[in-house]
Amino acid sequence: MKSYRIALAAGIAAAALGLSTPPAHAQAEAVGTAIAAPIVVHTVDALKPKPKLPGSEWLKARVIHADAQSITVREQDNGMRIDTFTFTPPLKDKMQARVDKGGYQYGDKVKILHQHGQTVALKVSGKPSKPI
């Protein structure tokens, strides 16, 4: 019986509180005030994704053998697939510089950008490990 009275009293108090509060009004603009100029937003080119070469794809793999002329890798998704890629002329210079510093070693993780169905690497990314 007491819980019924407490609930009834709480309901009446909540209803009275809800009815007694005045409704909120939007801020009215005072007569004679100036309207602020709109904020102009510019797009930033740095946040736009770089355009992908049509027909190209990235291959995640582990290095089996790498030199300045080619790289032989084992695909991460399919361990039975082994691919050998040659390099484009600008990439050959970069790979020669990497080989001079120690190059990629067996087991290094790399990503290779290549045209679908082609064996010429457009880009090779990955951190070469230090030679023993």
C-alpha positions, 0 to 999 in steps of 0.5 A: 500500500505504501509503494502505491502512495509513493508512486502516486505522489511521485507521478503527481510531482512529475506532472506538476513540474512538467506543466509548470515549466515554461516552453523554451523559445528560440533566440529572437533577433533584436531589431537593428542588429546586423547579420553575420556573414556566412562562413566559407569552407574550402576543401583541402587537397591533401585529404583527397585520396590519390587516384589509383591507376586503372587495372592496378592492384596491391599484392601483399607478400613475403620476400623469397629473393630480391635484387636490383633487377627482380623480386620473387615473393610468396603471396600472403593469402595463398602460400602456394603462389610464388610470383617474380616481378621485374621493375619499371626503370624509375623503380630499378634505380630505387631498388638499386639504392635499397640493395646498396643499403642491404636490400630486402631479405628472406621473409620481409613483408612487402606490398607490390603495386602491379597491373593485373596480370602483368609481372612488372612492379610499379611500386614496392613498399615495405621496410627492408630488414637489416642484413646479418 
